[in-house]
Amino acid sequence: MDQAPDRRTAPDAEPNLQDMVAAADTGARSPVGAPGRILAGVALAWSLFQLWIASPLPFMITFLPVLNDTETRSIHLAFAVFLAFTAYPALMRSPRDRVPAPDWVLGAIGAFCAAYLFLFYEELGRRSGLPTTLDLVTAGAGMLLLLEATRRTLGPPLMVVALVFLAYVFFGNHPILPEVVRWKGASFSKAMTHQWLSTEGVFGIALGVSTSFVFLFVLFGSLLDKAGAGNFFIKLAFALLGHLRGGPAKAAVLSSAMTGVISGSSIANVVTTGTFTIPLMKRVGFTAEKAGSVEVASSVNGQIMPPVMGAAAFLMVEYVGIPYVDVVKHAFLPAIISYIALLYLVHLEAMKNDMPVLPKSGPKKTLPMAVVTAGITISSIIILAGAVYYAITGVQAALGTVSTPILLALTAAVYVALVAFAARREDLELDDPDEPIVHLPRPLPVLATGLYYLLPIVVLVWFLMIERNSPGLSAFWAVCLLLVILLTQRPLKQLFRGEGRLGEALAAGFADTLSGLISGARNMVGIGIATATAGIIVGTVTLTGVGQVMAEFVELISAGNLLLMLIFTAIISLILGMGLPTTANYIVVSSLMAGVVVQLAAQGGLIVPLIAVHMFVFYFGIMADVTPPVGLASFAAAAISRGDPLKTGATAFFYSLRTVILPFLFIFNTDLLLIDVGWVGAIGVFVSATVAMLLFAAGTQGYFLARSRLWESAALLLVAFTLFRPGFWLDMVDPPFQRLEPTRLEEVVRAAPDGAELRLVVEGETVGGREVKRTVLLPLASAGPGGDVLMDRAGLAVVAEGSIVTVDDVGFGGPAETAGIDFDWRIVAIEMPVERPPKELFYIPGLLLLALVVFAQWRRRPAAHVARQLGVTA
């Protein structure tokens, strides 16, 4: 989950790292006494409220009212606004150890304005569209206070962007604006009704996702971290990879990938893992800037690592209209490939500079032994996962509803057994990375100490992927298990170790639980404020229709070229990323650009799934914490490494080029997102895409088996492109479609099997008077009994006059209307797929070119160096 970075932090300051994390994620204020207890109590109440509405309890306790989405969003924002004013100082010089009286007042007023929709829900419903003076005053005050809360938690950029959009709402007809973007403007009453008193603006989809899904996943990460999983993941990563060449950097990548499950906050991830990994990276030969950059590049990618991804991933559920499990499926392969490529990139960096290795405990393994061990480990995990799956589904099938208490009892038994297993060993403590010798533990002993931390993750994945529950309910059950772990792990360990003092251990567990609930809520303040403020921008788009204007403007400046359009979208995301957190960046850019990209691609004959465009925007949005000159994660890493923050940010951006190139591939090769790809195809895509990304990393690093010559780097990039998109070359020699005359439309539809897709080139005039030409796909349902087969199957009726075929009717809610076809549009052509050789044939020349590069570089390397490259002596 991306947190709310405080982008007012001075680049040249020497910040205390914990203060930096607090300022970015939870608020810099830590008052003592009664004010501190009030802040903690409000945060605790927020977490308990979110657990209540996510649970089945409101539907079981009949004497309490069940809150609807609008009411829960209102309460959610009230908590966020109150904590924004009380936990975040107004200015850099404002006190941190107390809350000034004006902030208490502003927080209370802001909370009232946010809760207004909940407090007066029925009255507002009865006078919908006819706001009273109190409604408008509350909305106006709430809007101002929300903008101030945004400034405090996120810095000025998002506030300024929201103010620009609000100014456009009121002064859209000002002569200073270009003619193409002018509109008539709105009255204060209409604007406030739309933005605050309805669910079209502030209380829209984005805030709804924050309320329903995001909070629980942030809470899940906070509780898992409080339980001690952070140290476990870091220690396990070093046990697995620390002994390899460039091992600390590889361990940083792996630990950041695992820690991404706990904390989607880039800066918290950097500080959590980087405090340990960055000094060790410097010890083995990485410069301060490169050590910090590796940590930054791996930490920010925590937001793309399923199953717990950044908040923007949950927004896709609503914006694209697909289940979260599908978002996870589409995001899984690119995330894994991205991390594998980063591991290889730091390996090349270590080989290029002939870096030393850290001493490994235990006997060294040869390459064949390491491969066999890895194969056995992976096979064991797969077999265990299969056994668990079939055991649970077997119990459910055999016992039905009675299976639930039995499975609960089995889960409890497994948890107790794993804690007993962990109690045989000492609790994990991270070594001091500045000590002369750092002990690298062995993987199995480390794994034994924290296996029970994996149970909540297994529960989360099970309910998401197998039971297909909603993300909110899945996270709720995982959080419930975590609460049990926090309360009981200390007493159980004390019991199994025979150390006594169970009361003290139980009290410590209770304190950990409260601390996790409080920090989880405070971590959510920035996200709640960001999604509410981004709702102003979305509300402006829906109120003014500026989205259509943006489509025309972008099409004009890109001259209809899709690649230029994508580059333009990426630049917008990167620029906004200098000031906006990922969530707000994603909302703004996707609201303005996602539909435009799909339309423009269709005009060029390329059908782009909407999820691919949203993933494109999401990936560029995560660069917000990397992009110089204000990427806060880079500043945090530089504070640890004592390197230059701007150089760290620039190097991190270079290391993140794989994250930059992947989104473009989503558009032109949707196989990477596992769209319409089976298991066999998925394995093939994974292998080819992974090899391609590794070659891309080698090409950009200028090092493969040896230092690359210019032609070798170019050849590696060409091979990478061929493996990523072999269809590009096939389309050049053998077009994928044959064009038929539109007069054969009904004949083609009659001959098509049920479930087939009809590909049409259509042109016509939009409601706004703009001539468009696009390619559409119409899914063909089963034809009804008799009647017009074309209308029954495609939702389309046409009239033919000679060779001209015109749309005469569009079925309401049918495939044609969904595809955007309108009355009086013309069918230009029918495109039928043709039989072609498999595109994978172009792998052959690509691999031959790769073999030439390997041969050329292998001859230039000494035998000992080759052995180190393969990891034999690592």
N, C-alpha and C positions, 0 to 999 in steps of 0.2 A: 504494500500500500504506500503510495507516495505521500509523504507528510508535507507539512507546510513550511518550506524553508524561509527563514528570515533573511531576505536578500539585502537587508540594510547593513549586514556585517561588513566592517571595513576590511578590504583585502590585505592591507599592510599591518593589520593588528596581529598580536600574538595571543589568540583567544584560548581560554581554557576549554579543552575539548568537551568536557561534560556540560559546561555552560553553553557551548555552541549547539550541542544536541538539544539541550533544554530549550534554548531560544528558538530552534527550528521546529521542534516536534511537540513539546509539552508546555511551552511558556516559560519565560525566564524568571518569573516570580516564585519565590518559595517563602511565603510569610509564615511566622511562627504564632503560636497561641491560638486564640479564637478565630482570627481570619484564616489561618492555615487549616484549621479544622472545618471551617465553612467551605473552603475550596475543595478540600478532600471529600467532604460530605456530598457536595453537589456533583462532583465527578463520580463518586460511588453510586449516587442515586441515578445518574445517567446510565451507567452500565447496567444496573439492576432493571431500569425501565426497558432498555433495549433487549435484555434477556427475557423479560416478561412478554413483550409483544412478539418476540420470535418463537416463544414456546407454545405448546398446545393449551396451556393453562387458561387463557382468556376464554376459550371455547368450552372449557369444562366447568368453570365456575360461573354459573348462570346469573348470580345476583350482581356481578360487575359488568359494566358495559364493554362491548368490544369496539375498539377504536378503529376508524377507517384510515385509509392511507393519508388523506389530507390532515387529519388530526395528529397522526403520529409524526408526520413531517414538521408540523408546527411545533410540537413539543421538542423534537430533535433539534431544530434550529434555536429554540429558546435556550436550551442547555448550552449550545455552542456559542451563542452570542454572549451569554452571561460570563462564561469562562474566558472568552476572548478579551473582555474588558478587565476582568479581575486577575487573570493569569499572565497576560501579555502587557508589558509596560507601554505607555503611550509614546515615550521618547527614549533615546539612548541614556539620558541623564535621569530618567524617572527611577524611583526607588524600587529595589528588588525584594527587600525584606518586609515590605508592608504594602497594603492596597490603599491608595489615597481615596478620600471620601468621594470625589467626583467620579472615580471609576466604579465604585459601588452603585452610585446613582445611575450612571449611564448603562451599567450592566443590567440593573433591574428594569429600567425603561426599555432597553433593547429586548430583554427577555419577554416583557409584556407585549411589545409590538409583534414579536415573532410568534408568541402563543395566542395572538388575537384570533386567528382562524379556528383554533381549538376552543377558546373561551366563548366565542360567539358564533359557533358553526351553524346552528339552526337559524339564528337571526339573519346571518349573511346569506344563507340559502333561500330564505323567504324574500329577501329584497335583492336578489341577484341582478346585477346591472344597474341598480339604483343606490349607489353608495351614499351614506349619510356623511355629515361633516366629520363626525368622530372617526368613521372608516377612513376617510381621506387623510385626516391629520395623523392617525396611527400609521397608515401606509407610508406617508411622506417621512415621518420621523423614523420609522423602521428602515426605510431605504437609506437614509443618511447614516444611521447607526451601523447598518450592515457594511456600508462602504468604509466607515472608520474601523470597524472590526477587521475588515479585509486588510486595511493598511497595517494594522498592528500585527496580524498573524502572518501575512504573506508579503508585506512590503508594498510600496506604491504601485508597481506595474499593473497588477490585475485591477486595482481600484481605478487607475487611469483609463484602462481599456473599457471598464464598465461605464465610467463617466462619459467617454466618447460615444458609446452606444446610446446612453440615456440622452445625451445632447442631440443625437440624430433623431431620437423619438420626438423630441419637442421642436427642434429647429430643422427638420428635414427639408423644408422648402426655402431655406436661406439662399440668397443669390450667390454666396461664396462657394456653394457646393456645385460640382459639375451637373449638367442637365440630366445625365444618365442615372444619377443616384438620388435625385430629388424625389421627395414625396410630400404629401400635404401637411404632415405633422399631426400630433395628437394633443388633445387637451390634458391638463393635469389629472382630471377625473378619469378619463379613459386610460391614460398611461398607468396610473396607480391601480386601477381595477384590474388591468391586464397583468401587471407585474407583481402585485402584492396580494390582491384579494381573490385571485384565482390560482389554478395550477398550471398556468401557461408561462409564468416567469420564475420568480424566486423559488416558489414551492413546486417546481416542475419535476421532470423525470430525474434530473441529476440529483436533486436533494432526496427524491424518493429512493434512489439506489443507495445513496449514503445511509439512509435510515434503515432500509430493509436488509442490505447485504454487507456493505463495507464496514460498518461499525463492528459487526461480529467477527469479521476476519481480522481486523486490527486488534480487537480484544483477544482473539485466539493467539495471535503472535505475541502480544504483551504477556499473556499468561504462560505461554510456552517458554519465553525467555526468562521469566521470573522463576520458572521451575528449574532452570539450569541447562536448558538445551543448547544455549549459545556456546558455552564452554565445551560441551560435548561435541558439537559439530566442528568447532575449530580444532580441537585435539584429534578428532578422528581424521580430519583432512590432513593434518601433519603426519599422523601415523601412516596414512596411505601414500602420501606423495612427498613428504618432507625430505626424504633421503635421495631423491632424484636430482639431476642437474637442474639448477634453477628451482629446486624443490619448494622453497618458501613462497615463490611467486605462484607455482602451481597449486600449492596448498591454499593460498589466498583466493585463487579462483574457485576452487572446490568448496572451501568453507563459505565463501560469499554466496555461492549457488545454494548451499544448504541453509545458510542463515537467511536467505531471501524468503524461506518459508515462514520464518519468525518475524522478520522486519522488512516490510516493503519500503522503508525509509532509506534512501540512498546514504544520507549523512550518518544515520545511526549504524548502518551496515559498515560504512568506512571506519567509524570510530571503534565499533565492537571488534571487528576482525583486524583492522589496520594497526591498532595499537600493538598487536603482537606480530603481525606479518611484515609490516613495513621495515622495522629495524632488522629483521632477519634477511629480508631481501637486500637491504643495503650491505649486510655483512658478506653475502656471497657475490657481490659485485654489481648490483643494480645501482644506478645513480639515484639521488634523492628524488628527482623528478620522475624517473621511470618506475621506481618502487611505488610512489604515490599513484602514478597513472594506472598501473596494473590493478591496484586496489580499487580505484575509482571505476575503471572499466568493468570490473567484475561485480562491484557492488550495485551499480545502477541497473545491471541486468537482472537483479533480483526481482524487479517488477514484471519481468516477462516469464518468470519461472513458475509453471503450474505446480501444484493446484491452487496455491495462494498467490494471486497476481496483483498488479496495481489496481487502484480504484477504477481506472479507466476501463479495465477489462469487464467489470461489472456493469458499467454504463453501456457497453456493447450489447449486453443482454437485452436492454430496452431499445436502444437505437437501431440495432440490426434485426431484432425480433427473433433471436434464436436462444435456446437454452444455454446456461453457463457451461454445461458439460461439452457442448459443441465449441464454445470459445476455447476451453481447455484443449480440446482435440486439435483445433486449428493452430493453437499457439505452441503446442508441445514440441513438435519437430524443430521449428526455427530456434526455440530456446536452447534445446539440447545441442544443436549444431553450433550455435553461437558460442556456447561455453566450451565445447570441444575445440573450436577454432582458437579461442583465447588461450586455452591450455597449450596448444601447439605454437601459438605466437610467442608466448613467454619461453617455451622450449627453444625456439629458434633464437630468441634473444640471448638465452644462456649459452647456446652452442656457439653463436657468433662471437661472443666475448670470452669463450672458454672458461666459464665460471666454475668455481669449486663446488663440492657437495658437502652437505652436513653429515656428520657421522651417524650411521644407522645402528640401532641396537639389534643384536641377533645376527645370524649368518646372512651374507649377501646372496642374492639369487641371480642366476643367469637369465638371459632373455627367454629361453624356452621354458624354464621353470616359472618365470613370472607370468608368461602367457597361459600355462596350464593352471596355475593358481587362480588367475583371473577368470578363466573359463569355468573352473569348478565353482567359484564363488557366485558367478552370475547364474549358472545352472541351478545352484542350490536355492538362490533367491526366487527364481522362476518356479521351481518345484514347490517351494514353501508357499508362494502366493497362490499357486493352483490348488494346493491341498487346503488352504484356508478357504478359498472361494467355494470349492465343492463341498467342504464340510459344512459351511454356513448355509449354502443353498439347499443342501441335503436335509439339514435340520428343519429349515423353513418349510420345505416341501412335505416332510414327514409329519410335522407337528402343527403346521398352520399357525394360528394365532397364539397357541400355547408356547411357540418357539421363542417369543420375545423374552420372558423371564429366564429361560434356560440360556439363551445367548448372553444375556446380561451377567448371569452367574459365571459363565465360561470366561467372559471378558475380565471380570473381577478376579477369577482364579489365575488367569494368565498374567494379569498385572501384579498380583501379589507374588507369583513365582518369579517374575522378572526383577522385582524389587529385591527379593531374597537373593537372587543371583548377583545383583549389583552390590548388595551389602557386604559380600565377601571381599570386596576390594575398596580401597580408599576412594573418597570422592575426588573428582577431577579438579586440579588446580593448574592454571596456565603457568608455564615457566616465565622467568624474567628474560625477555628477548635480548637484553643488554649484557647478560652474563656471558663469560667467555665460552662456556659450553652449554648448549641447549640439548636437553635429553629428548630424543625422538622416540616416543613410545611405540609399541607394537600394536597393530590394528585390533586383534581379537580381544586383548585385555581392555582396550578403550571401549570397544563396542559393547562389551559385557556390562560396563558401568552405566550405560544409558539406553539400553534397548527399549525400556519402557517409555522413553520419550517418543518413540515412533508410534505407539498405540493411538494417540489422538489424531495423528496424521493419517493412519490407516482408517480410523473411524470416519474422518472427514472425506477421504477419497471413496470409501465404501458407499456412504450415503449420497455423495455427488454422482459417482460414476456407475454404481451398480443399482442402488435403490432409486436413482434418478429423483431424489428429493430436491427441493429448491435450495439455492446456495445458503439462504438465511437459516433454514431448518437444519441443513447439514452442519453448518458452522455451530449452531446452537448445541447439537449433541456432542460435537467435538469439544466445545467449551465446557460442557457439563463434566466430561471425563477429565479435562484439565483441572477443573476445580477440585475434583476428588483427588487427583494426583498431588496438587499443591497442599491440600489439607493432610494427606496421609503419608506422603513419601518419607518425611523426616521421622515420624513416630514408628513407621514400619522398619526403617533401617536401624533405628535405635533398638527396636525389639529383636530383630534378627541378629544384631551384634551383641546383644546382652548388655548394653550400656546403661539401661534404665533412663530416668529423667524423661519419661514419656509425656508428662504434662508440659514441660518446657518445649519439647519438640512439637507437640500439638499447637501450643501457643505461637511458636515460630511459623508453623505452617499456616495458621490463621492469619498472621501478620503478612506473610507472603501473598496470600490470596487477596487480602484487602489492597495491598500495594499494587498487585497486578490489575485489579479492577479499576483502581484509581488512575494508574498510568495509562491503561488502555483508553479510558475516556479522555484524558488530557491529550493523548496522541491523536484523537479524532477531531479536536477543535479546528485545526487548520483545514482538514478535508471537508468538514461540515460547512465552514465558511466559504471555502473555495467552490463547492458545488452550488451553494445558494447564490453566490455572486455570479458564477457562470450562467445561472438561470436568467439573470438580467439580459445577458447577451442573446441567449436562446429566445427569450421573450421578445426582444427587439426584432429578431429575424422573423418570428411568426407575426408580429404586429404590423411591421412595415413592408414585408415582402422583399427585403433587401437581398435575400438569398438568390432570388431569380436575377436580380440586377448583377449580383456577384458572378453568376454563371455567365452572363453575357460579357461582363468585363474580362473575366479570365479567359474565355474563349477568344476574345479579341486580341489580348496581349500574347496568347500562346499560338495564335494563328491556326488553331485547330489541331496542333501537334500534341499528342498525348504525353510524350516524354517531356517536352517543355512544361506541360501542365503539371506533371508530377514533380519536376524540379522546383517549379514555382511553389507548389504546396509544401515541399520539404523545406524550402527557404523560409516560408512563413512560419512553419513549426519551429525551426531553429531560432528565428528572431524572437518569437513569442516565448520560446523556452529560456531566453536570457532573463526573463522576468516572471514567468508564470510557472507554477508547479505543473507536473504532468497532467493531473486531472483537469485543471482549468484549460491548459493548452489543448488537450484532446477535445474537450467540449467545444471550444471556440472554433478550432480548425475543422473538425468533423461537421459541425453545424453549417459552416459556410462552404466547405469544399467537397465533402464526400459525394453528395449527389451530383455535383458538377463533374467530378472525375468519371463517374459511371456514365453520365450522359455523353461526355466527350469521347470516351472510349467506344461507346456504342456507335457514335457517328463515324468512327474509324473502322467499324466492323469487328471490334473486340468486345466480347461480353465479359465484363469484370464483375464477379460477385461482390456484393456490398461489404461482406466481411473482410475481403482482401483490402479494400480501400480503408476501412476502419483500422485494420492492423497496420497498414502503411502509416496512418496518422499516429497511431499509438506508439510505434517504434521510434518515430522522430520526436514524439513528445517526451520519451524517457531521456532524451539527450539534454533535457532542461538542466539537470544537475551536473552535466559535464561541460556544456558549451561555455568557452571563455567569452567575455571576461568575468562573468558572475556566477559560474557553476559552483555552488556552495560545497558540493562533495569534494571538488578539487581543492578548495581552501582548507577543508578539514584534513584531507590527506597531506597537504603541504605543511600544515601545522604539526603533524606527526613526523614527517620526513625531514623537516627543516629545509625544504626545497622552495623554489619559486612557484607561487600559486598559478601564475599565468602560463608558465612553461608546463607545469603539471597538467593544467586543463588542456593545453594544446596537444600534449603527448597522449593524454587520455582520449581525446577526440580521434587522434590517429589510430590508437589501439582499437577504437570503437568503429572503425570503418566497416567491419563485418556487419555491425548493427545498422550501418547506413546503407549498405548495398542490399541487404536482405529484403527490405520493404519494396524495392523496385522489382525484385524477382517475384514477390507475391502477386504483383499485377500481371506479369507476363507468363508465370508458371505457377498456376494455382495448386499444382500437385504438392508443393512445399507445405501448403496449409491442409493437406490431406482431404481436399475437396473431391468427392467422387473417386476416392482411391481405396481399394481393398487392402487386406493385410499383406498379401504378396507384393502388391504395388507399393505399399508403404515402406516395406523393407528395402525395395529397390531404390525408391526415392531417397530414403535415409542414407544408404551407402553412397549413391552418386552425389548427393548434395553435400555430404560430409567431406568426401574427397575433394569436391570442388571448392568448398570453403577453406580447406587446408591449403590447397594450391593457391587460392586467393591470398591467404595470409603469407605464404612463402613469397608470392610475387610482390606484394607490397612491402615486405620486410627486406627484400633484396638478398635473401639467403634461403637455400634449400638444402642440398647436401654440401654445398660450399657457397662462398659468396657468389651471387648471381651476376652474370654479365647482363647488359641491357636487353639483348635479344632473348636471353633466357627468362628474365622477368616478364617480358612481353608474351613469350610463349606460354608461361605458366598461367597468366591471366586469360589468354585465349582458350587454353584447355579448360580452365575453371568455368568460363562462360559457356563453352560447349557442353560441359557436364550439367550445368544449371539449366540451360535452355537449348537442348538439341533440336527442338521444333523450329527454332529460328532458321537454321540452315535448311531443314526439310521444306519449310514454307517457300524458301527461295527457289528451290528446284522443282517442287511439286505442290501447287496450290491446294489447300485443304478442302475447298468447296467448289462445287459446280453450280453455276447460276442457271435457273430455269425461268421461263416466262411466267409472270404472275397469273396469266389466264389458266394455268394448270393447278391453281391453288387447291380447289376442291378435290381434284384427282389425287393430289399428294396426300391430303388429309385423310381421304378414305383408305388409302393404301398403308398409312402409318400404323404401327401396332400401338396398343394402349400403353400409355406412359411415355411415348416417344416425345421428342421436342421438335417444334417447327421453327425454323430460322428464317426470318423475313427481313428484308430491307424496306423500310417505310420512310415516307417523307410527308410533311404537311406543316400547317401553321399552328403554333401554340396559342393559348388563350391570350397571351401578351402580344400576339401579332408577329412572332419571330418564326421564320422558316427554319425547320430542322430536318435533318436526315439521319436516321439511326438504324442500327441493327437490333432486333429484339428476338428473344427466345420465348415461344409459347408452349407450355406443357399441354399435351393433348390428353384430356380425360376420356373416359368411355363415352361413346355416343349414346344419346337417349333413343328411345323407341321411335323411329320415324323422324319426321321434321327435318330441319336444316342441319345436316351433319357438321358443317363447318361451324355453325353457331353453337351446336351442342358440345363440340369437342374443344374449340378454340375461343368460344365467346365472341365470334366475329361474323358479321354478315357483310358481303361485298356486292358491288354492282360492276359488271364489265361492259365497257363501251369500246369495242374494238380491242386494241392491245392495252388500253388503260383500265386498271382495276382500282375502284375507289371504295373506301370503307363506308358502308351504308348504315350499319348499326353495331354497337359495342355492348355486349352483355354485361349487366351490372354485376360487379364483383368477380367477373370472369377473368381468364388468363390475359385476354387482350387489353382489358381496362387496367389490370395490374401492371402490364408491361408499358403502359403510357400511350397506347394507340388511341386516337380520337376520331370523331366523325369527319368525313370528307378527306381523310388522309389517303394517300395513294400507296398502293403496294408496288414497289419498284421491281423487286425480284425475290425469288425463292432460292435460298442457298442450301444445297444438299451436300452432305459429306461424301467424299469419294474414298475409294479404297487406296490406301497408300502403304508403302513399306514402313516398318516401325521407326520412329524417330531416333531410337537408341542406336541405330546403325552408325550415326555420326559420332558415337563414342569411340569407334574404331580409329578414325584418323586423329581424334583428340588424344587417345592413349598412345598412339604411335609417336605423336609429337612429344608427349610426356616422356616416353622412353628415350627419345633423342636427348632431352634435357638431362635425364638421369645419367645417361651414358657420358655426356660431356662433363658433368660435374663429378661423377664418380672417379674419373681418371685424374682429377685435380686434387684428390684428397688422400692424405696419408692413411695407412691402414688403421692405426690407433685411433685417429680422429673419427673414422667411419664407425669403429666399434662404439665410441662414446655417443655418436649420433643415434645409434640403434639402442642405446641404453644398456649395453651388455655390462659395462663396468660401472654403471651408475649405482 
